[in-house]
Amino acid sequence: MLRFMSVGDSMTIGSAGEHTWRYRLWQHLRDSYGGPFALVGPRETLYDKATDTPTSYEYADPDFPRAHLAGWGEGWLHMAPLIGEAVRTHRADVLLVSLGLIDLGFYTNAEQTAENAARFVAAAREANPRVAMVLLPVIPNVRAESDAPFATQVSLFNDLLAKTASDLDEPRSPLLLASPPVSYDINHDTYDGTHPNTSGEHKIAAAFADAMHQAWDLGEPYGA
């Protein structure tokens, strides 16, 4: 049994009424991965914008394993202290990580965010020395179009994340940097300049699926 844990911020947890990219990836793996697998994690809910709390179970299609470790407004800073226990308790084999936008927007600069990413990796490996990780670079949002210093920080962090993935990669615990969706357009793939709509969900799921297929021969290319 291969256990996948999605780790992320608001783009990963999703909000009430959405499918989420987690659902799109689960559909893909269900149809293309040749062995048993599960989505695992300590949380299951969506974010409820009406109550400003992560308490909603109103998925567009709730009939899938909804477990994850994602939170609205949470980043590397918040997940680094949580990931060890989550990996240990839920016996995660593969972490699918999409973090950084919140950190850079509100909490830490690019260098500090990269340091927290390294702490995250170390904590995950302490819990499971053979855990594999797929890291998605930050997808610039609408703020990056009007805030040049923020856009610079996003670009710098993505460079540092690539270096972190290269420096910390090891055979028994591979660290894989996914390619950002080439055709991702915040005007067409989000509903507010940040959070993915249906096409955005598919493109983020494809980024993870294609990275795992290309690097590890896991499953098939997305949409195949």
C-alpha positions in Angstrom: 0.0 0.0 0.0 1.5 3.3 -1.1 0.4 6.2 1.1 0.3 9.7 -0.4 -0.1 12.8 1.8 -1.0 16.2 0.3 0.6 19.1 2.2 -0.3 22.7 1.3 -2.0 26.0 1.9 -5.4 27.3 0.7 -4.8 26.1 -2.8 -4.6 22.6 -1.5 -7.2 22.5 1.2 -9.8 24.1 -1.0 -13.0 25.7 0.1 -16.7 24.5 0.3 -18.2 23.4 -3.0 -14.9 22.6 -4.7 -13.4 19.3 -6.0 -9.7 20.3 -5.2 -6.6 19.2 -7.0 -6.3 16.4 -4.5 -9.5 14.9 -5.9 -8.2 15.3 -9.5 -5.0 13.5 -8.6 -6.8 10.7 -6.7 -8.9 10.1 -9.9 -5.8 9.9 -12.0 -4.0 7.5 -9.6 -7.1 5.4 -9.3 -7.1 5.0 -13.1 -3.4 4.8 -13.8 -1.5 3.4 -10.8 -1.2 -0.3 -10.9 -1.1 -1.0 -7.1 -3.1 -0.3 -4.0 -2.7 3.3 -2.6 -4.3 5.7 -0.2 -4.5 9.4 0.5 -3.6 9.9 4.2 -3.3 12.8 6.7 -4.7 14.2 9.9 -7.3 16.4 8.3 -10.3 15.9 6.0 -12.2 19.2 5.8 -12.4 22.1 3.4 -12.3 25.7 4.3 -15.7 27.4 5.0 -15.5 31.0 3.9 -18.8 31.8 5.5 -17.5 30.9 9.0 -13.8 31.5 8.3 -13.0 28.0 9.7 -11.7 24.8 8.1 -14.9 22.8 9.0 -16.7 22.1 5.8 -17.2 18.6 4.3 -19.1 20.0 1.3 -16.9 18.6 -1.4 -18.3 18.8 -4.9 -17.8 15.1 -4.9 -17.2 13.7 -1.4 -16.8 10.1 -2.6 -13.0 10.0 -2.3 -10.4 9.6 0.4 -10.2 13.2 1.6 -7.3 13.0 4.1 -4.7 15.6 3.8 -2.4 18.0 5.7 -3.4 21.4 4.4 -4.6 24.7 5.9 -5.9 28.1 4.7 -3.2 30.6 5.5 -0.6 28.0 6.4 2.9 27.6 4.9 6.3 26.0 5.4 6.5 27.9 8.7 3.4 26.2 10.0 3.9 22.7 8.5 7.5 22.1 9.5 6.6 21.5 13.1 3.6 19.3 12.2 5.0 17.1 9.4 7.0 14.7 11.6 4.0 13.6 13.7 1.7 13.5 10.6 4.2 11.2 8.7 4.7 9.0 11.7 1.1 8.6 12.6 -0.3 8.1 9.1 2.7 6.2 7.7 3.1 8.4 4.7 5.3 7.2 1.9 5.0 10.1 -0.5 4.5 13.8 0.3 3.0 16.0 -2.3 3.9 19.5 -1.2 2.6 22.9 -2.4 3.7 25.6 0.0 5.4 29.0 0.0 3.0 31.6 -1.2 1.6 32.4 2.2 5.1 32.4 3.8 6.4 34.9 1.3 3.2 37.0 1.4 2.9 37.4 5.2 5.6 35.7 7.3 9.1 35.1 5.9 11.4 36.2 3.1 12.7 33.8 0.5 15.8 32.8 2.4 13.9 32.2 5.6 11.2 30.3 3.7 13.8 28.0 2.2 15.3 27.3 5.6 11.8 26.3 6.8 11.5 24.0 3.8 14.8 22.3 4.8 13.5 21.9 8.4 10.3 20.3 6.9 12.4 17.8 4.9 14.5 16.9 8.0 11.5 16.4 10.2 9.7 14.2 7.6 12.8 12.1 7.2 13.2 11.7 11.0 9.7 10.2 11.1 10.3 8.1 8.0 13.8 7.8 6.6 12.5 6.5 3.3 9.8 9.1 2.7 9.7 10.5 -0.8 8.7 14.1 -1.5 7.5 16.0 -4.5 7.8 19.8 -4.2 5.8 22.2 -6.4 7.3 25.6 -6.9 5.2 28.6 -5.9 2.8 29.6 -8.6 2.8 33.5 -8.7 -0.6 34.9 -8.0 -2.3 38.2 -8.8 -0.2 40.1 -6.2 2.9 39.3 -8.2 1.6 41.3 -11.1 1.4 44.6 -9.1 3.9 44.1 -6.3 7.4 43.8 -7.9 9.3 43.1 -4.6 6.9 40.2 -3.9 7.3 38.8 -7.4 11.1 39.0 -6.9 10.8 37.1 -3.6 8.7 34.4 -5.3 11.3 34.0 -8.1 14.1 33.9 -5.6 12.4 31.3 -3.4 11.7 29.1 -6.3 15.4 29.2 -7.2 16.3 28.3 -3.6 13.7 25.5 -3.5 15.3 24.0 -6.6 18.7 24.2 -4.8 17.2 22.6 -1.7 15.7 19.8 -3.7 19.1 19.2 -5.4 21.2 19.5 -2.3 19.0 17.3 0.0 18.0 14.6 -2.6 19.2 11.2 -1.6 18.5 7.7 -3.0 16.6 6.3 0.0 14.5 9.4 0.4 14.2 11.1 -3.0 13.3 14.8 -3.2 11.7 15.7 -6.5 11.1 19.2 -7.8 8.0 19.2 -10.0 7.8 21.5 -12.9 5.2 24.4 -12.5 2.3 24.0 -14.9 3.6 25.6 -18.1 0.2 26.8 -19.3 -1.1 28.0 -15.9 -2.8 31.3 -16.3 -4.2 33.1 -13.2 -6.7 34.8 -15.4 -8.1 31.5 -16.6 -7.1 28.8 -14.1 -8.1 30.6 -10.9 -11.4 32.1 -9.7 -9.7 35.0 -7.8 -6.2 35.4 -9.1 -4.9 32.8 -6.6 -7.1 29.8 -5.9 -7.5 27.2 -8.7 -10.8 26.7 -10.5 -11.5 23.4 -12.3 -8.9 23.9 -15.0 -6.4 25.0 -12.4 -7.1 21.9 -10.3 -6.3 19.7 -13.2 -3.1 21.5 -14.0 -1.8 21.3 -10.5 -2.7 17.6 -10.3 -0.9 17.1 -13.6 2.2 18.7 -12.3 2.5 16.2 -9.5 1.4 13.2 -11.6 3.7 14.0 -14.5 6.7 14.5 -12.1 6.2 11.2 -10.5 5.7 9.4 -13.8 8.8 11.0 -15.4 11.1 10.5 -12.4 9.8 7.3 -10.8 7.7 5.7 -13.6 4.8 5.9 -11.2 1.4 5.8 -12.9 0.9 7.3 -16.3 1.2 10.9 -17.7 -1.8 13.0 -16.6 -4.7 12.6 -19.0 -3.2 9.6 -20.7 
